[in-house]
Amino acid sequence: MAEQRVECVGALVYDEQHRLLVVQRANEPGRGLWSLPGGRIEPGEDDPTALTREVAEETGLEVEVGSFVGEVEREAPNGKLYVIRDYQAVPVGGLLTAGDDATDAKFVNREEFENLPTATLLASTLAQWNALPG
């Protein structure tokens, strides 16, 4: 049986100190783990629209979507496969606050990032992409 693909987007958002925006997941998969803000693409949305909506819902920040960074696949419950396309994004407004699907949201430097319990393969993927926080 072929896996059902669930199209998702994720955001790599950095502040002026090159700290990375991360959210603590409120729901499964990965409840309690830290990850990039993002989520499922809704019907009719393109990637930038979905990314802008997801970041706003999870962090309160308005972002401008930049260049494509990379794509990862992660196994999901019920034989599904999350296909996550990650993009650079720049904060352009809003107020940082944990929102929908997040119990916390914050910018972290490399040392703080390395001491957080992060989602599966997040640190190694960011390292591959040369996208770890400063």
C-alpha positions in Angstrom: 0.0 0.0 0.0 1.4 3.4 -1.0 1.9 5.9 1.8 -0.5 8.9 1.8 1.5 12.1 1.4 0.6 15.0 3.6 2.1 18.2 2.2 3.5 20.5 4.8 5.7 23.6 5.1 8.2 24.8 7.7 9.9 28.1 8.4 13.5 29.0 9.2 13.1 32.4 10.8 16.1 34.2 12.3 16.3 37.4 14.2 19.1 40.1 14.0 21.4 38.0 16.2 20.9 35.0 13.9 18.9 33.2 16.6 16.4 30.6 15.2 12.7 30.7 15.9 11.5 27.4 17.4 8.2 26.3 18.8 7.4 23.7 21.4 4.8 21.3 20.0 1.5 21.1 21.9 0.2 18.1 19.9 1.4 14.8 18.5 3.5 14.0 16.7 6.3 15.1 18.9 4.3 16.8 21.7 6.7 18.6 24.0 9.6 18.6 21.5 10.9 21.8 19.9 10.7 22.2 16.1 10.4 24.8 13.4 7.0 26.6 13.1 4.9 25.1 10.2 2.3 22.6 9.4 -0.1 21.2 6.8 -0.9 23.0 3.6 -4.7 23.6 3.4 -6.6 22.9 0.1 -6.1 25.8 -2.3 -3.0 27.2 -0.5 0.4 27.6 -2.1 3.5 27.1 0.0 4.1 30.8 0.9 0.4 31.3 1.9 0.4 28.2 4.1 3.7 29.2 5.6 2.6 32.7 6.4 -0.6 31.4 8.0 1.1 28.6 10.1 3.8 30.9 11.4 1.2 33.5 12.4 -1.0 30.8 14.1 1.9 29.3 16.0 4.0 32.3 16.9 2.0 35.5 16.4 4.6 36.8 14.0 4.0 38.0 10.5 6.6 36.8 8.1 7.7 37.4 4.5 8.6 34.1 2.9 12.0 33.9 1.2 13.9 31.2 -0.6 13.3 27.5 -0.5 15.9 25.7 1.8 15.1 22.0 1.5 12.6 19.2 1.8 12.4 16.4 4.3 10.1 13.4 4.7 9.0 12.1 8.1 6.8 9.1 8.9 3.5 10.1 10.3 0.8 8.2 12.2 -1.6 5.9 10.2 0.9 5.0 7.5 1.0 8.6 6.3 4.2 10.5 5.2 4.7 14.1 6.0 6.5 15.9 3.1 7.8 19.1 4.6 9.2 21.9 2.4 11.2 24.4 4.4 11.7 28.1 3.5 13.6 31.0 4.8 11.3 33.6 6.3 11.8 37.1 7.7 9.7 38.6 10.5 8.0 41.8 9.4 5.5 42.3 12.2 3.4 40.8 15.0 4.3 40.0 18.6 6.0 36.7 19.5 3.6 34.6 21.5 2.9 30.9 21.5 -0.4 30.2 19.7 -2.2 27.4 18.0 -0.4 24.0 18.3 2.4 25.5 20.3 3.0 25.6 24.1 6.0 28.0 23.7 7.8 29.9 21.0 11.2 31.6 21.2 14.3 32.6 19.4 17.4 30.5 20.5 21.1 30.7 19.8 23.2 27.6 19.0 23.9 26.7 22.6 20.3 27.0 23.6 19.2 25.0 20.6 21.6 22.2 21.4 20.2 21.9 24.9 16.5 21.6 23.8 14.7 18.3 23.2 14.1 18.8 19.4 12.1 16.9 16.9 13.6 13.8 15.2 16.5 14.7 12.8 15.9 18.5 13.2 19.4 19.3 14.4 21.2 17.0 11.8 19.0 18.4 8.9 19.7 22.0 9.9 23.4 21.1 10.1 23.3 19.6 6.6 21.7 22.8 5.3 24.2 25.0 7.2 21.1 26.5 8.9 21.9 26.1 12.6 21.4 29.3 14.7 24.4 31.5 15.4 
